[in-house]
Amino acid sequence: MALIDRVKERTGSDLSDSELQAMIDAIVAEIVARFGAAGAITVHLGDLSDPHSRPARTLRLNRPIDTGEAVAIVEIDPGNTGDAADETALAAADYRVMHGGRTIERLTGGTNGREYWAPLVQVTYTPADITQAARDEAVIKLMALDLSSRGLLKSEKAGDYSFTLGDPKAERERILDALGTRAGMVLA
């Protein structure tokens, strides 16, 4: 089911499809700005100017690897030539993914076995931290929040009935923070 249809079903909104889609696009842009794009990313690891980083056996990733998706690692040695002949594509037996996908360890066995990582390492992978399903759920919750907001109205009362609206900005941040919360602890 398309995201706009899920929003309509869960919020009961009577806004036009184009208005709902514009709201969805704005929320998706906010999520991408805060957490990065969904799908595969490419990161470069290593510090060519730091001589102490040369004997690195492990590399840390900011966003964990989704081990169910394809991973491509290319070592570049020397890292500052820009020459394609200096690039070595690693096989899966050349490295090990550890600590819930946050650390990659260089292995001495394998097709391109080596004790240390090259000075520059290019890793292309799909992060496991925020799934598309979690992003869609956050969009739906934020849409429901936006559509239920009554502007500046904080409370209303009519007889025995009363309604108090919480802080929409705080609720919005809670939803976004929950999207970025990562489970587990990593010691490396």
Secondary structure as UniProt FT lines:
FT   HELIX           3..11
FT   HELIX           17..35
FT   STRAND          41..45
FT   TURN            48..49
FT   HELIX           51..53
FT   TURN            54..55
FT   STRAND          58..60
FT   TURN            67..68
FT   STRAND          72..76
FT   TURN            79..80
FT   HELIX           84..86
FT   STRAND          87..89
FT   HELIX           92..94
FT   STRAND          95..98
FT   HELIX           99..101
FT   STRAND          103..106
FT   TURN            111..112
FT   STRAND          120..125
FT   HELIX           132..148
FT   TURN            151..152
FT   STRAND          155..158
FT   TURN            159..160
FT   STRAND          161..164
FT   HELIX           168..180
//
